[in-house]
């Protein structure tokens, strides 16, 4: 079962020395609206062909707009042996809870 992580926990973990890799699986047009700095951006449908970009030795937190697509990707990666969690509520929850200056859509 894929772990879930909320925006507040992710913010704290991103500030730690052993920060997870944040994988954003949204489409390029969505990234043009709002994005988090320092993420690895791979659209959901490209993840299987770009697995070599994902380190198995590092925690990965997957995000999308609201948490649905990222949960599917997180389940897929977990089956492949990655240490992965899903960002509950996605970038929308991040904008509401962490940085209300970010645009929502």
C-alpha positions, 0 to 999 in steps of 0.5 A, a space after each residue: 500500500 502506497 504511503 500518503 504524505 501531506 503538504 506540511 510533511 513534504 515541506 518539512 522533508 524538503 528542508 531536511 538533509 535527506 530530502 526526497 526526490 519530488 516527481 511531478 507527473 503533470 502535463 507541460 501545460 499544467 507546469 506552465 500554470 504552477 510548479 514547485 521548484 526543484 522537482 523532476 518533471 515527467 508526464 505520467 505517460 512517460 514514466 515507464 520509459 524514463 525509469 532510469 531517471 528515478 533513483 531506487 536508493 532515494 525516497 520519491 514523493 509523486 505529485 500531480 494536480 489533485 493526487 489521483 494520477 500521482 497515486 497511480 504512478 506511486 503504485 506502479 513505482 512501488 511495485 517496481 521496488 521504489 521507495 515512494 509516497 503520494 502527495 495527498 491533494 497534489 499541487 492544489 493542496 500545496 497551494 492552499 496549505 503551504 503557499 497561497 500565492 501560487 495559482 490554482 486551477 
